[in-house]
Amino acid sequence: MLYQVREMQRSVLIPFSDWANSMSKLYVNPYSPLSFLPFATRISAGFDLLHRLGKEYEKPEFGIKSTEIDGHEVTVAERIEISKPFCRLLKFERLLPRALAERDSDPTVLVFAPLSGHHATLLRDTVRGLLPDHNVYITDWIDARMVPVTHGPFHLHDYIAYAVEFIRHLGPDVHLMSVCQPTVPVLAAVSLMATTEDPKLPLSMTMMGGPIDTRMSPTEVNNLATNHTHSWFERNVIYTVPQKYPGGGRRVYPGFLQHAGFVAMNPDRHATSHWDYYLNLVRGDLDDAEGHRKFYDEYNAVLDLPAEYYLDTIKTVFQEHLLPQGKWDVEFEGRTLRVAPEDIRTVALFTVEGELDDISGSGQTRAAHKLCANIPEKHQQHLTAPGAGHYGIFSGRRWREMIYPQVRDFIRAHRTRIGVRRLNAAA
């Protein structure tokens, strides 16, 4: 019933939010007599804040229209490369002029966005940073409430299958980047491909802030998963999508619950941010106010997760730690195979953690190096970004100035598969 209650709440809040937005404009419009009243600016700011607290946040656009390459402004076109029921593989196609034709051979990077509540647009800054030096693709996950039940369930092993399909489509000369949650299924996908000697193995894996081994430096997120049983999650956070949506009848972990959890982790920070937004409007600091809008337009836009996938992740990653213990068996192309990262030998590995990450604690991502024991040490690299929180490792100044340059150099250092140079030299 919680989902239905939420829908009733939305039906009340949306008209109220629209009214508050209209009133806010009336108190600042120079053609409105209300704008000449005392404290009109404060009243307008208050209505604007009410509007934003009550509005419905839709999926934002990536909005990446161009990039700069070697001093040239290059148009970027977003197109769908592969369309699946639960995901679209997007390509950010750089429309290179003739003078930059040779840049078409830049490394191809496949970015795996999290399927954990927010849209892939959360990685907008990641994509923007990669574009000048790479051909970029990203997984754009679809809100489960928009997927008809006729497409069936979506489990954690289905994420792995999607990953393998996308890697094969772009491989073998593709570099992978997984941010947060997908580090686990992406490592599993590459492991299974290595076990089955797939010729389309990627050249490198960059894993950023992911829960490879949540026994290391557990955070509040990890503790929540371990302090409740699997059945508790199934009873208390899984709900059915109302029939008004295309996915009516599908069982999901609702995005609004995930969002409430995000806010509950730092309630004081969010309250302060909204108060500062109000003060910025009163003072006329429109640049700071717009920055607040852009952040929360993204932060408040959430999607529903398929129940099967969410419950699988809770059990496999956070409760039973099957990957780091070497006990994870996966349904893969008609067989049940053990996920064995030690089978990976020719894929370079780079892990990135944030010093202040309160979602994926210190050492959780770095644990991938121990699991991938047979990747030559000189082709493994790790970075702990000083002063970076979870979002700071893939967005913002630290990503652009500290982390991205090292990611770029690592990818360029591995444009040839591990071992190829040595074999050619021997020949």
C-alpha positions, 0 to 999 in steps of 0.5 A: 500500500505504501506505493499507493499512498505515495501516489496519493501524496503526489496528487496533492503535492503537484498542484500545490507545488505548481501554485507555489511556483506561480506565486513565487513568480508573481512576487518578483515579476516587475509587471506584478503589483505584488513585486512592490510589496515589502518583503516581496523578495523573501516571500517569493523565495519562500514560495520558490523553496516550497515549489522545489520541496513539493515538485516531481523530479523527472529524469534529467537530460545529459545535455552534453552538446559539445566537447573541446578537442585539440582547440576545436569545438566538436558537436556531440550527438547522443544516440542509442546503440543497443536497446534492451527492456531494462537498459539502453546502451548510449553512445556519445558520438563525437561529430569530428571535423576532417581536421580531427579525423584521426581522433576517431581511433581514440580509445573506446570506454564503456561506462557502467552506471549504477543501478541503485536509485539514481539515473545514469545522468548522475555521471554527466561530469564523468562522461564530459571529462572522458569525451575529449580523449575517448569514444564514450558509451554508457549504460542508461538504466530504465525505471522499473516502473516503466518496464511491462511485466511481460518482460519478466524479472531482472536479477543480478545475473541478468545485469551480468548478462547485459554487461557481457553483451555490451562488452562483446558488442564493443570489444575486444578493444574496449576499456571498462569503467564501473562506478559504485554498485556495478563494480561487482557485476562487471568484475563478475562479467569479465571473470566469466568471460575469462573463464570461458576464454572469450575473445572479446575480453576488454583491455582494462577495467577501472573500478571506482568506489564499489562494494567489492568486499563490504567487510572492509571498513563497513559504512552505514549502508553496509550496516543496514544490510547486515543488521536485517535479514533478507526476509526483512527487506522483502517484507518491508521495502518491496512494493508493487507498481500501481497499474497507472504505469507501464510496469503496473504489477511489477515488484520493485524497490521504489526510488522514493524509498532509496531517496529517503535513505539518501537524505536520512544519511545527512539530514543536517547537510540537506536542511542547511543546503535548502536554507542557503538556497533561500538566502541566496534567492533573497540576496539575489545570488542567482549563480549559487541558487542555480547551482543548488537547482542543478544539483537537486534536480539530479539528486532528487530524480530517482528510479525504481529498481527491480525487486529481484535485482535489489534482493539479489544484491543485498544477499550476494554483495552485502550479506553473504560476501560471495564474491570475495569469498570465492563462493559466487555461482552464476547462471551464465549462458545456460550453465552455472559457473563459479565467478573466478577473478583469478582467471583474469590475466590479460585485463589491466586493473585500476581501482579508485577510492575516495578518502572520505567515501561514506558509502563504499568504505576504504579498502572495499574497491581495492579488494579487487586487486587481491581477487585478480591475483593473476593480473601482472602487478605492473598492470595493476594500479590504485588511487585513493583520492585525498579529500574526495567523498563518494560523489567526488571520485566521479564528479566535480573538481577532484574528478577533473583535476586529480582522478581523470588524468590518471584514468586517461593515462592508465587507459592509454598505457593499455591500448594493447592487450597485456602480453601482446608486446612481449609476444611480438618482441619474442617473434 
